[in-house]
Amino acid sequence: MPAARGRPQRKSSPATPYVLLQGRVSVEARNAAHAAAEEVGMSMAAYLEALVLADAELRIVRPRTTYKQESLTA
């Protein structure tokens, strides 16, 4: 079941496993992430994943790859 109503559940396959990533942030940071994800029409998990991967590319921590967002339907 997706965390946000109206959003599709992310499909996982053995080729692309997903793992839990947890951390504590301020209420303001959580609210900002939620608002940003809503603005671009992504789940918070997908938004945070894209944010982390973009930052890693910026800092040359990992090679540049194309991030693929699953399609959203209304």
C-alpha positions in Angstrom: 0.0 0.0 0.0 1.4 3.4 -0.9 2.1 5.9 1.9 0.3 8.7 0.2 -3.3 8.3 -1.1 -3.5 8.4 -4.9 0.1 7.4 -5.6 1.1 4.0 -7.0 3.0 1.6 -4.9 6.7 1.3 -5.9 7.3 -2.0 -7.6 10.4 -3.8 -6.5 12.1 -6.6 -8.3 15.2 -8.8 -7.5 17.2 -6.7 -9.9 16.4 -3.4 -8.1 15.9 -4.1 -4.4 14.9 -1.3 -2.0 16.1 -1.0 1.5 14.9 1.0 4.5 16.9 4.3 5.2 16.0 6.1 8.4 17.2 9.3 10.0 15.9 11.9 12.4 15.4 15.4 11.2 13.6 18.4 12.5 9.9 18.9 12.0 10.7 21.8 9.7 13.0 19.7 7.5 10.3 16.9 7.3 7.6 19.4 6.3 9.9 21.0 3.7 10.7 17.6 2.2 7.0 16.7 2.1 6.0 20.0 0.5 8.8 19.7 -2.1 7.7 16.2 -3.0 4.1 17.2 -3.3 5.1 20.2 -5.5 6.8 17.9 -8.0 4.2 15.1 -7.7 6.6 12.5 -6.2 6.3 10.3 -3.1 8.6 11.5 -0.3 10.7 8.3 -0.7 11.2 9.0 -4.4 11.9 12.6 -3.8 14.6 11.9 -1.1 16.1 9.2 -3.4 16.4 11.7 -6.2 17.8 14.4 -3.9 20.5 12.0 -2.5 21.5 10.8 -5.9 21.7 14.3 -7.3 23.9 15.5 -4.4 26.1 12.5 -4.8 26.6 13.3 -8.5 27.3 16.9 -7.6 30.0 15.9 -5.2 31.4 13.3 -7.6 30.7 10.5 -5.2 29.2 8.3 -7.8 29.1 8.2 -11.6 26.3 10.1 -13.4 23.3 7.9 -14.2 19.8 8.7 -15.3 17.2 8.6 -12.5 14.0 7.0 -13.6 10.8 8.0 -11.8 8.0 5.6 -12.0 5.0 7.0 -13.9 2.2 8.5 -11.8 -1.4 8.2 -12.9 -4.3 10.2 -11.5 
